[in-house]
């Protein structure tokens, strides 16, 4: 076994491990009990995808794939920022609705006491 074959076997094994990790993150994304778990899993899937593309660049020797990895990293970052903003907006809206409901309940008690 030559050194090139050993590197190819190592890189193929690394791709297999990264694929399994991405699938586990997908499971966490689907089953995550909270929104933050899901956003974190999506971020991790994006990071693992960039790493898989980088390993493929080394495996195939195609430098043009490195550009795809960089573009995907930027898109993944923007997607996580967008999801975080949406999650923050939903969280603030729920807190506002809870505060309004508590205020209405307090007013209802005051009117019942009069």
LINWOKA-V407821 format. One record per helix or strand. SS is the DSSP state (helix for helix, strand for strand). FROM is the first residue (numbers start at 1). LEN is the number of residues. If there is no record, write none. Layout:
ss->(SS SS)
from->(FROM FROM)
len->(LEN LEN)
This chain:
ss->(helix helix helix)
from->(3 35 64)
len->(29 26 50)
